[in-house]
Each structure stands twice: as C-alpha cells, then as structure tokens.
Amino acid sequence: MRVAFLGLGRMGTPMAAHVARAGHELTVWNRTPGKAAPLVELGATEAKTVQDAVAGADVVVLMLFGPDAVRAVLPEVVKHASGALVVDASTIGPDAAHEFAKACATAGLRYVDAPVAGSVKPATDGTLGVVVGGSPEDFAQAKPLLDLWGDPERVMRVGDVGSASGLKLCVNQGLGVMAAGLGESLRLGRDLGLDRDLLLQVLSQTAYGWYLGQKRPMLDADDFSGTTFSVDLMAKDLGLAVEAADSDLEVTRACLDQARRTLAAGHSGDDYAAITGHIAHEGEAGSS
Ligand SMILES: NC(=O)c1ccc[n+]([C@@H]2O[C@H](COP(=O)([O-])OP(=O)(O)OC[C@H]3O[C@@H](n4cnc5c(N)ncnc54)[C@H](OP(=O)(O)O)[C@@H]3O)[C@@H](O)[C@H]2O)c1
C-alpha cells in the first residue's frame, strides 16, 4: 500500500511508525518540518508539501489537531490525491466529518472518520481502540491499516460517516467532565479539612479510579508537563461537544470554561490533568 501520513504530533508519529514497520510505502508530512526523522529512519520518505505527500497514494491518513487543521490541509489533499481513500483519525466532531466526506466525494476521493481511543502508549504499542464511520467497502479497505495502530478486535465500523466522530466526542466530553469534577472533589475535601492522601485513596476506589491510576503522579507532583493528551486538545473537544449538541450542555460548558481558564493560567501544552490541578488549587491563598 502507498500511504501518505499527514500530521506527526504525539499520536501521529507512533501511528505512522507502525505503517513503516509493516513495510508499506510511506510518505509523511508535517506542517512544522523537522519531526519526521524517526520515521525516515524506519524507511519513510519525508515530503516537503502536502501535494508531494499525497500524489500517488492509495490511502491518505490525517492525524491533525482538529477540524480547523483538517480544513487547512484538505484542499491540497483533494487537489492532488487521485482516487485515494482518506482516513481521518483526527478528533473533529460529526459535522466536520460530513463536511470533509463531501469535499472528498466531490473530487472522487473516499473518506472515513476513524478517531482513536487511547493515548500515546497504546499508539506506540499498537493497541488503540478505533471506531470508524464510513461505507462497509471503505472500512474493509482501511481495516488492515487501522489494525496496525489499533487492537484488531477493537477496530470496528460503527456506522456511516460522522457516527464515529459523534461517539468519540461523547467519550472525550465524559473525560473532560471527569477531570474538572475531580478538581472540585479535591477542593471540597480541602475545605472540609480532609487528608488529601486519604481522600485520593478513597476516590481511587470510585469511578475516578481509572483516571487517578494514570494522573495521580502528575497531580501529586503538581507538574503536568508529561503530556499525553493536552489541555488544548481537551478544550477543543469540549468546545466541539458544546457546538454539536442541540440543547445547552451546561455542565460541559462549565468544564470548557475551566479548561480555558487552565490554558489562560499558563498550562497550554500541558496534560489535561492540569484542569484537575488548576481547579483543585483555586481558592487557595496565592492562586489565580
Ligand atoms: N494525544 C492523545 O492522547 C489523543 C488521543 C486520542 C485522540 N487524539 C486526537 O488525535 C489528534 C492528534 O492528537 P496529538 O496528541 O497527536 O496532537 P498534537 O501532538 O498536538 O499534534 C497535532 C498535529 O496537528 C498539526 N496541526 C495543527 N494545526 C495545524 C494546521 N493548521 N495545519 C496543519 N497541521 C496542523 C500539528 O502540526 P505542527 O507540528 O506543525 O504543530 C501536529 O502535527 C487530535 O485530533 C486529538 O484530539 C489525541
């Protein structure tokens, strides 16, 4: 397979590495140059332009920040890829997935939305969950590729274009609410004079267990620089969720506001656990 992979961020780089290791003819591109070296070492070719990356590709994979990034790149894909299947692994929301599928169809390209569940480690291990929206035929063509970064048993078609992006938004909306909610649990505990370690130990036995299993070291160190999923991405996804709903998602909107305040407090680029930390510290002497 000739594969063009666009977007070499935290997720894109390890995902593309699986494609190279599987022996496919891989060309990679990133807006900011200088990120392709580990992939070139694995045999990939670095393209200087989107045009060069997608020309002659059978499959074009997008792993970009969000819908605006895809909007910036897709016109060049549509112009220069011929007959390819576009696999959009970015988290973009259902409306954008429909918009991009239409743009692709107009140019004779096929499109599936294929957002991923899991973060940098599962991406590196090739054990991501992948939900796919698109036709059964396009899913069948994409599946061998998706199985490279996904756990084959968790790579599944969930419906037509947009359905996967809808599911993904619901997942991240829940994570965002959890991150913000735990911040307030910690603040409440502080106000009640509870021992923080004891509180965290007990909260770990509740629905927060999964989250604390991953994020407790960051929260204890009050250092969120070991980013896997950034606050910026979470703010993007909470914003997409608020926009996508027909009714006012008041709780989600409040969490979006908190994510934005966390960014404004200097946590851009930090892990989204910084939302928990920022909220937990609010009201403390000296906090913003
Ligand atoms: N990180 C996770 O744990 C995780 C998990 C599941 C899903 N996702 C989703 O996967 C996608 C990628 O996440 P990530 O963590 O890899 O993000 P990231 O490290 O922030 O990388 C974002 C990528 O998008 C590119 N980009 C941003 N704006 C662009 C624009 N206007 N034009 C062209 N390229 C642009 C960046 O290029 P530059 O290098 O030039 O900035 C970079 O390659 C996102 O949609 C995210 O929501 C992430």
The ligand as a MOL file (V3000), in Angstrom:
LIG
                    3D

  0  0  0     0  0            999 V3000
M  V30 BEGIN CTAB
M  V30 COUNTS 48 52 0 0 0
M  V30 BEGIN ATOM
M  V30 1 N -2.9360 12.7410 22.4610 0
M  V30 2 C -3.8620 11.8530 22.7160 0
M  V30 3 O -3.8320 11.1920 23.7570 0
M  V30 4 C -5.0070 11.6270 21.7600 0
M  V30 5 C -5.8220 10.5010 21.9540 0
M  V30 6 C -6.8670 10.2630 21.0730 0
M  V30 7 C -7.1100 11.1490 20.0400 0
M  V30 8 N -6.3280 12.2580 19.8870 0 CHG=1
M  V30 9 C -6.6280 13.1560 18.7700 0
M  V30 10 O -5.6380 12.9130 17.7850 0
M  V30 11 C -5.3220 14.1290 17.0890 0
M  V30 12 C -3.8230 14.4080 17.2280 0
M  V30 13 O -3.5130 14.4890 18.6020 0
M  V30 14 P -1.9890 14.6920 19.0840 0
M  V30 15 O -1.9780 14.4230 20.5490 0
M  V30 16 O -1.0680 13.9950 18.1860 0 CHG=-1
M  V30 17 O -1.8660 16.2730 18.8720 0
M  V30 18 P -0.5370 17.1490 18.7310 0
M  V30 19 O 0.6420 16.4520 19.2960 0
M  V30 20 O -0.9130 18.4840 19.2510 0
M  V30 21 O -0.3270 17.2160 17.1380 0
M  V30 22 C -1.2080 17.9600 16.3500 0
M  V30 23 C -0.8030 17.8390 14.8980 0
M  V30 24 O -1.6560 18.6800 14.1070 0
M  V30 25 C -0.8560 19.5450 13.3180 0
M  V30 26 N -1.5480 20.8100 13.0690 0
M  V30 27 C -2.1310 21.6320 13.9640 0
M  V30 28 N -2.7110 22.6790 13.3560 0
M  V30 29 C -2.4550 22.5200 12.0270 0
M  V30 30 C -2.7890 23.2700 10.8640 0
M  V30 31 N -3.4990 24.4030 10.9450 0
M  V30 32 N -2.3790 22.8200 9.6710 0
M  V30 33 C -1.6650 21.6640 9.5810 0
M  V30 34 N -1.3140 20.8970 10.6270 0
M  V30 35 C -1.7190 21.3140 11.8470 0
M  V30 36 C 0.3990 19.7380 14.1370 0
M  V30 37 O 1.4400 20.2260 13.3060 0
M  V30 38 P 2.6470 21.1110 13.9340 0
M  V30 39 O 3.6750 20.1260 14.3970 0
M  V30 40 O 3.0860 21.9350 12.8010 0
M  V30 41 O 2.0600 21.9370 15.0500 0
M  V30 42 C 0.6360 18.3080 14.6240 0
M  V30 43 O 1.1810 17.5160 13.5970 0
M  V30 44 C -6.2110 15.2130 17.7090 0
M  V30 45 O -7.3700 15.3480 16.9360 0
M  V30 46 C -6.5570 14.6330 19.0800 0
M  V30 47 O -7.7730 15.1600 19.5810 0
M  V30 48 C -5.2770 12.5070 20.7210 0
M  V30 END ATOM
M  V30 BEGIN BOND
M  V30 1 1 1 2
M  V30 2 2 2 3
M  V30 3 1 2 4
M  V30 4 1 4 5
M  V30 5 2 4 48
M  V30 6 2 5 6
M  V30 7 1 6 7
M  V30 8 2 7 8
M  V30 9 1 8 9
M  V30 10 1 8 48
M  V30 11 1 9 10
M  V30 12 1 9 46
M  V30 13 1 10 11
M  V30 14 1 11 12
M  V30 15 1 11 44
M  V30 16 1 12 13
M  V30 17 1 13 14
M  V30 18 2 14 15
M  V30 19 1 14 16
M  V30 20 1 14 17
M  V30 21 1 17 18
M  V30 22 2 18 19
M  V30 23 1 18 20
M  V30 24 1 18 21
M  V30 25 1 21 22
M  V30 26 1 22 23
M  V30 27 1 23 24
M  V30 28 1 23 42
M  V30 29 1 24 25
M  V30 30 1 25 26
M  V30 31 1 25 36
M  V30 32 1 26 27
M  V30 33 1 26 35
M  V30 34 2 27 28
M  V30 35 1 28 29
M  V30 36 1 29 30
M  V30 37 2 29 35
M  V30 38 1 30 31
M  V30 39 2 30 32
M  V30 40 1 32 33
M  V30 41 2 33 34
M  V30 42 1 34 35
M  V30 43 1 36 37
M  V30 44 1 36 42
M  V30 45 1 37 38
M  V30 46 2 38 39
M  V30 47 1 38 40
M  V30 48 1 38 41
M  V30 49 1 42 43
M  V30 50 1 44 45
M  V30 51 1 44 46
M  V30 52 1 46 47
M  V30 END BOND
M  V30 END CTAB
M  END
